[in-house]
Amino acid sequence: MSRLRQLGGRLYRGEVSYDFVGRKRRWYAISGAILIISVVALFARGLDFSVDFKGGAVFQFTAPSISQTQVQDTVSHTGVNGAVVQQLTGKLGNRSWQVQTPALTSQQTFTVENALIDKLGAKNMSTSFVGASWGSQITTKAVQALITFLIVIVLYLSIAFEWKMAVAAFVALIHDLVIATGVYALTGFQVSPATVIGLLTILGYSLYDTVVVFDKVRENTAGLLGGARTTYSSAANLALNQTLVRSINTSLIALLPVAAILFVGGGLLGAGELKDLALVLFVGMLSGTYSSIFIATPVLADLKEREPQYQALAKRVSVRDSGGRAAKRAAARTQGGGRAVTATATAQVPVTDDEADEGDTEYDDDAAPPANALTSASRVPATRGTPGTARPGPRQQPRRSGGSARHRPAGKKKRR
């Protein structure tokens, strides 16, 4: 946990950063593949709407130790096709069941009830009917609620932030909506009114997470055009990193109870309205967290980088960065050249035999020779004729330029 807190602090300060915006093509490709699968599933399999949307009859009863297959076969033998059987609640010895069928006549309803009672020992039988007009009204209201929600969200974001942020958030919401419906088509779960409620809930959750990130983006990009420190994409990516740990923690805490309802409650208590709600919440929260990080902010950065002022900012930042790199290279070359000059100055230059014999180094008559000068007695001549052996000569001393300095032609020795 301490490492996680330290990581959150380092991400917020920019010491550690992951380039989400720079790798946007990768996230677009992943989302595109998921969306294609979802759309194909919607067209190939379609959605299984509950009786509340399409109308029909609902039989609820309790029965001893029976299986879902037995209930399905019993209803099918009465000549009713397309029945949907769900286990609701109860233990093994006293399970509660629900059977949804298309619209039935009075005679068909009586036949199904008698078959369930006689063959399965059904008890506490209750039958309800939903008309087709009621189902169409429910469908219309659900679509109207979804469209109204999206319009209000776009208007709010356009006023509170800007229209490009509203467009990016809208793209993320459609992304989550298509994925959630695609999962329902793939799994074959029924779409009930509880599903619509859960869908609106997860759209709100996804929007909440996106707004938090956008608020940080707006804070990081305030006054950005007045300088040349960083581009809009870099500032937006920093905002993502600063809110990353918060988004992950919020999503995990929210997913734990939903997962408990979906897997534990669904396995022990059986299917029902609660399980339908849990499934759409679980899928929607996962896709909402993904879209707020990997879709919404990269789309926003794409839209903003198309503006002329931010394109000019990107050029200024590029020139500034290239100038800094050039200065570093020049400094490195200068430093390397200084080392080379020092090494050359301190290296011993070989002296030829002629120069050693003629004694080019001269001193004033009145001045004492330097302490490091070699006297004639201290010179050790090298053996001539030895191949590859250089004869050492006296160390070259600077000539004095004072008024008393005597200048003699080179090669002449001082007379004593």
N, C-alpha and C positions, 0 to 999 in steps of 0.2 A: 504493500500500500504506500509506503514511503517513496518507493521508486516511482509509482504512478503519480504521486503528488509532485515529485521533483520533475517528472516529465512534463506535467501540465504547466509548471512554472517556466521551464525552458522553452516550451512551445510558445507560451505567451510572450516571452521576452525576445523571441526570434533566434535563440541560440540553436535550436533544433527546428528544422522545417522540412516538410514534405511537399513537393511540387504537385499539388492537386490540379491547379489550373494549367500548368505546363503539359500535363499528361491527359488533357481533356479528350484527345482523339481516342485514347484507350477506353475511357469511360463511355464515350459516345458509342463505340463499337459494342461494348458489353450491353449497354442499355438497348441498342438497336436489335441485337440478337434476342434478348428477352422479350422485347415488344413484338418482334416477328412471330415468336412462338406463341405468345398470348393471342395475337390476332388470328393466327391459323387455327388455334384451338377454339376461338369464338365462332369462326365460320364453319369449322368441321364438326364440332360437338355441340356447340350452342350452350345456352344456359338453361338449367332446370328450375323453372319458376315454381314456387309453391302454389297451393290452392288459393291463397289470398290474392294472387295476381291473375290466375286464369280461371278461377271458379271451380267448384266441385263439391265432393262430400268428404267429411273427416270422421273416422271411427276411432274412438279411444276406448281402451279396455285394459283390464289386467288379466293375466293368465299364469298358470304354473309353468314349470320348466319347459319352455318351448324355444325354438330358434326362429330367426328371421326368415329362413328359408321355408319353414312350415307355414308361417303366416302368409308369405307370398304365394305359395302353392295353393293354399286354401282359397284365397281371394281369386286367383286365376281360374280355379275350377268352377267358379260361379259364372264365368263368362265375362268378367270385368278385366280389361287389359289396362296397362299403364299405371297400376297402383304403386304407390311409394310407401314402403314400410320403414318405420323408425322406432327404435327402442328409446323410450323416454327416461324413466327412472325405475328404481326398484332393484331388489336383490334377485338372485337366480330363481328362487322359488316363487316370487310374486312380482314379475316384471310388468311394467306398464308400457303399452304399445300404442302407436298411432298409425293409422292407415289412411292415406290420402288417395282418392280416386277422382276421375273426371266426373262431370255432372251425371247423376243417375236418376232414373225414374223411381217412383215409389216402390214398384215391384222389385227392381234391382236392389234397392236399399234393403228391403225386407229379406231378400235372398242372401245378401252378404252378411247381415246380422245373424241370421240363423246358422249359416255355415261356421262362422267364428265361434258361436256358442256351442254348437253340437260337436264340432271336430276338435276344437282347441280348448274347450271349457272356459271360454271368455266370461268374465264377470265385470260388473260395474260398467256396462256398455253405455256409451253416450255417442250420439250422432249429431253432427252439425252440417249445415249447408252454406256455401258461399256462392252467390250468383255471379255470372260472368260480368254483369254491369258493375258490380262492386269491385271485382278484380281489375277491370279496366280503369276505374276511378283511382284505385290505389297506384297503379302503374303511372297514370298521368300525374298524380300528385308527387310521386317520387322523382320523376323527370323534372318537373317544375321546381322542386326543392333543390335539386342538383344544379340546374341552370342558374337559379337565383343566387345560390351560394357562390358560384364562380364569378358572376357579375359583381356582386358586392365585394368580393375579395379583390378583384382587379381595380375597382374604383377606390377602395381603401388604400391599396398600395400605391396607386398613382398619386393620390393626394398626400399620403404620409411620406412617401419616398420619391419615386419618379416612375414614369411609365415603363422604362426599360426594366426596372426591378419588378414591376407588375407582370411584364411579359415573361421574364425568367421564372417567376413563381408560378405563373399559369402553366408554363411548359412542364415544370416539375409536378404540378397537380395532375395534369393529364397523363403524365408518365405513371404516376402512382395508381390512377384510376384504371388504366388499361391493364397494368400488371395484376391488380387485385381481381378484376373480372376474368382475366385469363387463367388465374389460379382456380377460380370457381369452375370455369369450363373444363379444366384439366382434371380436377378432383371429382367433379360430378356432384358437388354439394348444392343443395337447393338454395335458391335466392328467395328469401323471405323478407317481410318488413323489417325484421331485426337486422338483416344484411344491409339494407339501405341505411338504417340508423348507424350501423357500424362504419359504413362507407363514408358518410358525412363526418363521422367522428375522426377517422384517420386522415381525411383531407384537412380537417382543422389542425390535427397534430402535426402533419407534414408542414403546413403553412406556418405554424408556430415556430418550428425549428428553423425554417428558412428565414423568417423575419428576424430572428435573433442573429443569424449570420449576416444578413443584410445591414442590420443596424451597426454591427462592428465594421463592415465594409465602408459604410458611410462615414464612420468616425475616422478610419485610417486614410480615406481619400480626401478628407477635408483639406483644402489649400494645396492640393497636390500639383495643380497647374502652375503655381507660383515659383516652383523650383525645378530641379533636374535630378532629384535624388533617386526616384524609383518610378516604375510604370504603374498603370492602373492594375494590370494583372498581378504584379508582385504585391501590391498593397492588398488586393482582394485575397490572394493566397495566404498572406500573413493573417488576415482576419479568419480564414478557415482554420489555420493552425491554432490560433488563439482560442477558438470556440470548439475545437475538436474533442477535447476530453470532456467538456461539459455535455456535448451532444451525445457522446457514447454513454456516459453515465446516466443521462436522462432516459435514453432509449432502453438500456438494460433494466433500469428500475421499473419502467413501464411494461416491459415485455415479461417480466417474471410472473406477475399475477395472471396476465393474459395466457401465458403458456400453461400455467397450472389449470386454468379453466378449460383450455383446449385439449390438453393431453390427459391430465389426471381426471378432471371432471367428465370429459367426454368418454374416457375409458370406463369409469366407474358408474357414472350416472346415465350414460347413453346420450344419443343425439337429441337435439331439441333446439329451441330458440336460443338458449344460452350458448350452445356450441356453435351455432351459425354466427352469432355475434362475435365470439372469441376468434373464429377463423379469420374473419375479415379484419379484425383488429390486429391480429398477429401479423398477417401478410402486409397490411397497410403500414404498420409501424416500421417494419423492416424496410419496405420500399421508400417510405417517407424519410427515414434517416439517410438512406443511400442517396436519394434525389437531392436532399438539401445540401449534401456535401459534394457529390460528384456531378450533379446536373445543374442545379439552379445557379450557383456561383460561377462555374465556367461559362454558362450561357450568358450571364450578365457581363462577364469580362469580354466575351466575344462582341457583344453589342456595343459596349463602351469603347473598345479599341478601334471601332470603325469611325468614331467621331474625329474630325480633323484636329481638334485641340489635343486629344490624347495620342493621335499619331505623331504630332509635332513633339509632344512630351517624350514619346518613345525614342524619337530621333535624338533629342537632347541628352537623354540618359545614355543612349548608345555612344554618342560622341564623348560624353564625360567618362564613360567606362573605358573606351578605347584610349583616351588621353591618359587616364590613370595607368593603364597597362603599358603604354608607351613610355611614360615617365619611369615606371619601375624597371623596364628593360634598359633604358638609358642609364639609370642609376647603377644597375647591375654591371653594365659594360664599363662605366666609369670606375667603379670599384675594382673590377677585374683589371682594367688598364693601369690603375695606380699600383696594384700589386706587382704587375709586370715591370713597370718602370722602376720600382724599388728593388726588385730582384736584379734588374740589369745594372743598376747603379752600384749595388753591393757586390756584384760578381767581379772577380779578378780578371783583368784584361791581360792576356799574355804579352810579354815584351820580347822583341826580337833581340838577336845577339848584337847587332850593330848599335842599337840604342843602349844596350847595357854597357858596351865597351866605351862609347863616346860620352856617356854620363850626361844626359839631357837635364837632369835636375841640378839647379844652381841656387846658391844662397848669397846673400849680401856678405861682404867682407866683415862688416861690423856686427851683423846679427848672428846669433847662435842658431844652428840647425835645429829643426824640431826634434822632439824626443823620440818620435817614431821613425825618424829617418835612418836609413841604413848607412853606416860608415864603410869605408873601404876595407877595414879590417874584418867587419862582420859579414861581408859578402862571401858567399860560398859559390864559386863558379861551378856550373854544371859541366859534366863531361861532354865535350864536343864530339859530334859524330855518332852519338847514340841515337838510333832511329826512334822517333816517337817521343823523345825526351825534350821538353822545353826548358830553356835556361831561365831561371827566375831573375827578374830585374828589380831595380829599386821601385818603390811605390811612388807613383806620380803625385807631386805636390803642386798646389797652385802657385803661379808666379806672383811675386809681389809687384804691386803697381805704384808703390810710393815714389817720392822724389829721389830718394837715394838708391833706388833699384838700378842695377847695371844691366844693360841689355847687350848681349854678345851674340854674334852669329851662331847659329846652331852648329854643333860639331866641334867647336873650339873649347879647349880646357883652360881653366884659369891658371895663370902662371903664379908660382910661389916664389 
